[in-house]
Amino acid sequence: MSLFEQSIRVSAHQAWTFVASHPKLSVVGVCILLQIARWIYLLFFHPLARFPGPKIAAISELWYAYVYASGQSVWVLDEAHKKYGPVVRTSPNSLSFATSASIRDIYRQKNFLKASSFDDIDAVFEVPGLGTDKDPESHAKQRKLSNPAFTTSAVREYEPLINEYLDPFLKAIEERGKDVQGVNMEEWFKYLIFDTAGALSTGESFDALKGGVPHRWMKMVTGLLDMAAYHTVLSRITGIKFLLSLITPHLMVEERKFHTDWIKDHVNRRIASPSDRKDFLHHFIEKDGSTTCSVEQLYAHTSHFLPGTTETTAIVILATFYHLLKTPAAWHQLQEEIRRAFTSVEDINSTALSALPYLNAVLREGLRIMPGFSNGFPRYSPGAVVSGHFVPKGTVVSTHHWTVVHDETNFEAPYEFRPERWIDPNNGDTKEASQPFGLGSRNCIGQNLAWVLMRLYLAKTIFLYDLELVDPKQDWMRESKSYFLWIKAPLMVRVSRRNGV
């Protein structure tokens, strides 16, 4: 027995003797002693005690709960990795990794099951949606049924519908962006993407572009993200989770009910009106009105398709515009490539855009520098090696993707926007460290759609307009908040139509 262990035992024995001799203090004393003993165990004898991290994180969920609730988790966890290294203990039973090897070790393996934190997202329906189904067999079955809606050929069929909403968006930013105060691109891209996603997911647009006013469902999504963050924080605190249903704000409960009712109503209307319209549900609804999966499953899938399409695409396209406008050389090179490739905006299509090397390099760099999901996806370790470290079974593990793609060992000058790194054959960056769409059987099913949306949005805007930031000194990334997804800060931009088009 070590000297340290002997001293701990002696101190515990002395404390117990004192408490036993004072009966009135016995109950309180026992509770205090048990808590101290638990802290000592977590700090020095727990299987994760060998991993570095903030001491308070090792003994309590409060550290991570506070960090998450602050909306600054991306930056705080990044600083933690810089201080403690590539593996950080973020709670008594959680580890955050910041290596490219951990991405492969965690997310390529089917036996790393999704953690219980995903339950907060799925609690609104009777069955889990595709994005959060924790059962590997069930997920594989639902993924197989959903794949036809997201193939390259299927996404090409959506292009007329995408352009139906892109064209009025372009006119709107031209009209509003010509004033000196500019146009809020965060706001108008939100209208564009939600209108498009609504039409693709349920066959009905939100009509936000028509009036420049967000639909209630659009505002509600942000509220639900807040609620998911709220639940995530409180559920980490021992003794609080069972009280969540009692202390959840009434407004959040109302918004959650509105969300479920809205999804069910729109899906039911789409099922009742089978058509050849090319949208997501077209691939799930037969001509006789029957569905390829249960209707409840279709509710859950649609609930995921909408925010999955909107929030992640919006953050990447906004980040790309922001960094392009902060990097004049990249902006002008992309302008030149797009404007040389097409003679009119009507000629621009996703197939032709996929062949433009600099455009695709710009988007890859946008996906790297500000990934759509701000924090790692938690998984339960089955008892396996992650990035060279054995992680006990039941430990919650994740890769902090932000730190990986901003690590100088993976990318030279990681905070600089350098599209050239993706097309320079002599560039030595670790490209596989950037995995914005994930790996393995649970990678992003909508990545083909995301590429089409991002290419069309960026190319058509740059073909028609010259843009500039209203405030060139704005630190837009720092102003945005990070929870499960990003809460995006306003991005004010002046827009002027290009001469001759």
VENVENVEN-V844615 format. One record per residue. RES is the residue in one letter. SS is DSSP state (a for helix, b for strand, c for the rest). Layout:
# VENVENVEN-V844615
RES | SS
RES | SS
This chain:
# VENVENVEN-V844615
M | c
S | c
L | a
F | a
E | a
Q | a
S | a
I | a
R | a
V | a
S | a
A | a
H | a
Q | a
A | a
W | a
T | a
F | a
V | a
A | a
S | c
H | c
P | a
K | a
L | a
S | a
V | a
V | a
G | a
V | a
C | a
I | a
L | a
L | a
Q | a
I | a
A | a
R | a
W | a
I | a
Y | a
L | a
L | a
F | a
F | a
H | c
P | c
L | c
A | c
R | c
F | c
P | c
G | c
P | c
K | a
I | a
A | a
A | a
I | a
S | c
E | c
L | a
W | a
Y | a
A | a
Y | a
V | a
Y | a
A | a
S | c
G | c
Q | b
S | a
V | a
W | a
V | a
L | a
D | a
E | a
A | a
H | a
K | a
K | a
Y | a
G | c
P | c
V | b
V | b
R | b
T | b
S | b
P | c
N | c
S | b
L | b
S | b
F | b
A | c
T | c
S | a
A | a
S | a
I | a
R | a
D | a
I | a
Y | a
R | c
Q | c
K | c
N | c
F | c
L | b
K | b
A | c
S | a
S | a
F | a
D | a
D | a
I | a
D | a
A | c
V | c
F | c
E | c
V | c
P | c
G | c
L | c
G | c
T | c
D | c
K | c
D | c
P | a
E | a
S | a
H | a
A | a
K | a
Q | a
R | a
K | a
L | a
S | a
N | a
P | a
A | a
F | a
T | c
T | a
S | a
A | a
V | a
R | a
E | a
Y | c
E | a
P | a
L | a
I | a
N | a
E | a
Y | a
L | a
D | a
P | a
F | a
L | a
K | a
A | a
I | a
E | a
E | a
R | a
G | a
K | c
D | c
V | c
Q | c
G | c
V | b
N | b
M | a
E | a
E | a
W | a
F | a
K | a
Y | a
L | a
I | a
F | a
D | a
T | a
A | a
G | a
A | a
L | a
S | a
T | a
G | c
E | c
S | c
F | c
D | c
A | a
L | a
K | a
G | a
G | c
V | c
P | c
H | c
R | a
W | a
M | a
K | a
M | a
V | a
T | a
G | a
L | a
L | a
D | a
M | a
A | a
A | a
Y | a
H | a
T | a
V | a
L | a
S | a
R | c
I | c
T | c
G | c
I | c
K | a
F | a
L | a
L | a
S | a
L | a
I | a
T | c
P | c
H | a
L | a
M | a
V | a
E | a
E | a
R | a
K | a
F | a
H | a
T | a
D | a
W | a
I | a
K | a
D | a
H | a
V | a
N | a
R | a
R | a
I | a
A | a
S | c
P | c
S | c
D | c
R | c
K | c
D | c
F | a
L | a
H | a
H | a
F | c
I | b
E | c
K | c
D | c
G | c
S | c
T | b
T | c
C | c
S | c
V | a
E | a
Q | a
L | a
Y | a
A | a
H | a
T | a
S | a
H | a
F | a
L | a
P | a
G | a
T | a
T | a
E | a
T | a
T | a
A | a
I | a
V | a
I | a
L | a
A | a
T | a
F | a
Y | a
H | a
L | a
L | a
K | a
T | c
P | a
A | a
A | a
W | a
H | a
Q | a
L | a
Q | a
E | a
E | a
I | a
R | a
R | a
A | a
F | c
T | c
S | c
V | a
E | a
D | a
I | c
N | c
S | a
T | a
A | a
L | a
S | c
A | c
L | c
P | a
Y | a
L | a
N | a
A | a
V | a
L | a
R | a
E | a
G | a
L | a
R | a
I | a
M | c
P | c
G | c
F | c
S | c
N | c
G | c
F | c
P | c
R | b
Y | b
S | c
P | c
G | c
A | b
V | b
V | b
S | c
G | c
H | b
F | b
V | b
P | c
K | c
G | c
T | c
V | b
V | b
S | b
T | b
H | c
H | a
W | a
T | a
V | a
V | a
H | c
D | c
E | c
T | c
N | c
F | c
E | c
A | c
P | c
Y | c
E | c
F | c
R | c
P | a
E | a
R | a
W | a
I | c
D | c
P | c
N | c
N | c
G | c
D | c
T | c
K | a
E | a
A | a
S | c
Q | c
P | c
F | c
G | c
L | c
G | a
S | a
R | a
N | c
C | c
I | c
G | c
Q | a
N | a
L | a
A | a
W | a
V | a
L | a
M | a
R | a
L | a
Y | a
L | a
A | a
K | a
T | a
I | a
F | a
L | a
Y | b
D | b
L | b
E | b
L | b
V | c
D | c
P | c
K | c
Q | c
D | c
W | a
M | a
R | a
E | a
S | c
K | b
S | b
Y | c
F | c
L | c
W | b
I | b
K | c
A | c
P | c
L | c
M | b
V | b
R | b
V | b
S | b
R | b
R | c
N | c
G | c
V | c
